[in-house]
């Protein structure tokens, strides 16, 4: 009787181990890795790898701090080219590493970096990372000054409309990943002064640097051109919303 019980427990354990390994393998297959150029940013002198996040420090005074949540199943290093471009403009950028590369599993991780914040605190995120950043803003409205949604929108039922919050929403015209119906339906969940920017020729993957994404549209903008337009949109919005003041 006891031997039969142990055999049953061993069998269940083997099944669970097999399922776990299968899930981890599937996640690995689905995960997008950074380009070599983006990964190389880690070696720059003003870039600090904390293990749980990568911090890109500006060379001069910090005019704002951007805490960035990566897209779902995208390795965070894929956003270092954009983060570096922002750092060169005076922003301290903190690209957060998430459990299983899913920001929805680490919504509150921005809390871990509040002691690094100088100037206005801006939460930013791409795709699922943007939706997760919106959750953090909803939970901590008194801590966050701005929200940047890149090919992203707040979850259904989550309203930020009454918050004294500056919001920038950027999308690409060739993005076939973004759920346009949900995007339009949730526009009314954002503050009335939200700035919406369309990148003509941009796609979903162009917000990072991880190559082509399954199911995405074909961009007519080069990756560097899309990053430049994203940076210009952020700079213009920041100037309008915060006066560019440090």
Helices and strands as residue ranges (DSSP letters): H 2-30, H 36-39, G 40-43, E 47-49, E 53-56, E 64-69, G 76-79, H 80-87, E 91-96, G 99-101, G 103-105, G 107-116, E 120-126, H 128-139, E 146-150, E 166-172, H 180-185, G 187-189, E 195-199, G 205-207, H 223-242
